């Protein structure tokens, strides 16, 4: 399963700030199945959607 990264947010946001979750919620409100995942290697939160099948 692949995923397309829509946006990347640094993990060091101020306490109580969730920019990745807010961005994903806005995308979901527009009908995109966006989710937030943590990229440990880059220490960032990624907002992703499933990749389109290209058979």
N, C-alpha and C positions, 0 to 999 in steps of 0.2 A: 504494500500500500504506500503510495506516495502522497506528498502534501505540498501545497504551494504556500510559501510564506508571504503574507500580506504586509506585515509590519514587524519591526523588531524594537524592543524596549529594554534599556539597561535594567539590571536587577536592583540597582542601588537607588531606587526612587525613595522620596521622603516617606517616613512612617505614615501609614493611613492612606497613601496614594496608590491607586491601582490602575495606571494608565492602560496597561495591556488588556485588563478585564473590561475596562470601559470601552476601549476601541472594539473589542470582540463583541460586546453587547450591542454596539451601534451597527456592526456588520450583520449580526443576527436579526436585528430589527428590520434590516433591509432585505432579509431573506437568504443571506449567505450562512452556511453552517460553520461559522468560525469558532475555533477553540484556542485556548492558550496552552502552550507547552513551554517547559523550561529547557533551554540549551545550556547544559552544564559547562561545556567546553568554552563557550563565549560569555558565560555568566549573564545571559539575557533571556527575557521572556519573548516568545515568538507567537504571533497570532497567525494561525494556519487554517486553510480550508483543504478538503480532500482534492487531490489532483484529478483533472479530467482524464478519463480513459482515452488513449489514442491508439486504438488497434488498427 
